[in-house]
Every structure is written in C-alpha cells, then in structure tokens.
Amino acid sequence: MAKTIRSADFRLTARQILQAKNRPLAEPWEDWVTMALSVFTLFAVFWDGWLHNNSTTLDSFWSEAHIAMYAGLTALGAWIGVVFVKRQPRGLKKLNISMEAVPYGYGLALGAKLAAPSRLVVNVMGDAAFGMVGMDVETAVRERIGLLTILLNNSVMGGYDRSMPTAAERYSTHRLSGDYTAVATGLGAYTERVTEPLDIAAAIERAAKITMDGRPAVLEFITRPEPEVPRFFTPTY
C-alpha cells in the first residue's frame, strides 16, 4: 500500500502554536490607535463635565461634548473588541460563535492529495460532517483527486443528547439517517458500505488502489453509537 500523508505537518503546527503564544498582545500601531481613542474619549468626558458646570446656555442632553463622549466610548469599545478577537489563536471560534461545528477536514485532505498525488491520503469523518460537506465529493470526482474517505456512520451526533437532553429524548434531535453510500455513488465516487469488522481491511485495500488512478473513494463504516465522549468535549451550540 502506498505511503500515507497527513493533512497537517506536526512540526509546522507546533511552530505556529509557539509563535502565537509568544507574540505580543497587540502590535505597536494598534497601541497607538487605542491610545488616541482613549485620549479623545477622556477629553470628551472632561469637556462634557466642564460644560455642565460652567455653561449657562446648555439646555439639551445632546450637546457637542456629550455626542463626542459617547462616540469616543463606542469607538474605543468596538476597537478593543476587534483587537481582542484578532489576537485569539482561533479567532472567533475561540469565542464559541458556532463556527466550530463546520467541518473543514475534507478540504484540507483534498489539498494534501494535490500536494502529493502519488501518496495515499485518507480523510476520516463522521456522518454529521459528511452531511455538511459531502457535496465536495463531486469536486474530487470532477478534478480527479483520488482521496480516500472513511465515513464513520453511527447515526447520531455525539454529545448532543448530553447538551440538550430534552430535545433529544422528545424529538430525537441527535439522530441522523440516510444512505451516504448512495449519495457518494451518485456523485461519482467509488463506494463500499462495510457492516462487518472483518471486511474493513480488504475494503481499504480495494479503495486505496482505486484512488491511485485519480478516482475518489468513500467507505462507509457502520458503527454503533458511542455514549462516552472526551471530557474536554465542549459543544458550542
């Protein structure tokens, strides 16, 4: 069997993590913008206070100083928020804004196969992930990118029954259904649906050989639901 290539190089990833850890909290120009907005806001606060104490003609809440003060506070708060989000290692995903559920492994695997077409590249994904990005199989077929996908189908979304037990019990919101093998076949990929553990090795061998000819393959392994999830698993929904 051909050598396997990973979607990401561990050493490169480690270097990027260290760079993110050691980089400053903000760039110098970002500090200057923050300081300028702070000075402007502080000036507006004192200006507004001076008008209230000394002006005899101030008869409106929305004076020029008041407008300047609130504009400065708004701009400063928005700017600090932008800088904060920008400095997070994972951007908005660090703030748990629902993007974390979007799978991107299939696209990375396609890139890995394009980078090393003579090697076997394997993409492992679950049934929910395939439901979101499975149409990309057509891209692999059309562009003759021989990617091998192992689809683990247990017909549930892991951890959802723990985070929303009432909806799962009443409406089975954590359950999935569908014939993913038929979907991938319709998109033009080589497919097999494996239900017996003893058939796994042979199915992988057959699919691996086919991918070397530029045809993507999808192997759907039917597995049982796994009630235990890692302790660090934190749903973002």
Secondary structure, 3 states (H helix, E strand, C coil): CCCECCCCCHHHHHHHHHHHHHCCCCCHHHHHHHHHHHHHHHHHHHHHHHHHHHCCCCCCCCCHHHHHHHHHHHHHHHHHHHHHHHHCCCHHHHHCCCHHHCCCHHHHHHHHHHHCCCCECEEEEEHHHHHHHCCHHHHHHHCCCCCEEEEEECCECCCHHHHCHHHHHHHCCCECCCCHHHHHHHCCCEEEEECCHHHHHHHHHHHHHHHCCCCCEEEEEECCCCCCCCCCCCCCC
